[in-house]
Amino acid sequence: MSELILKPMETEEEIRGKAFVHWKSWQESYPGIVDAGYLAGLTLEKCEALARAYPDNTWVAKLDGQVVGFAACGPDRGNPGSGEVYALYVLEAFQKQKIGWRLMRFCLEELAGCGRVFVWVLAGNDKAIRFYEQVGFRPDGNEKMLTLGAPVKVIRMVLEPEGAQNGR
């Protein structure tokens, strides 16, 4: 039986593995949501450069030594005292194996002292929205537009601290 290992991204192999998951996940998840020209221009090399530029707060999920997913989280960039899941991706071939759940649980443990936790998700990425809703995130009404070859809307979702939901 294979053992899933979650660990900080540290080695050259893990950087390349994270970059591949980033690149491949965009190719698998975003056709029809993100401009095709933008997706075509998002190369493995660009994803590797991003992995090298932003190694902090990034954890990889390894199965039999292969990086199959990653998550990045830390302080929310717009709400002091809150946390943010910056990214969470699992290769399509490894989805529905609770790897995303384990990565999310890991992030939430890392952000336990932050109060509210936010995540931004592309509108139209229904699979990701359902996943975040199953975890307990809810859209909070905040939206913004990004230009990824063409304008695309992102929505913000929030996970309130235990006991803060429904006025408890």
Helices and strands as residue ranges (DSSP letters): E 4-8, H 12-29, H 36-41, H 44-53, E 58-63, E 66-75, E 83-90, G 92-94, H 99-110, G 112-114, E 117-122, H 126-135, E 138-147, E 151-159, G 165-167
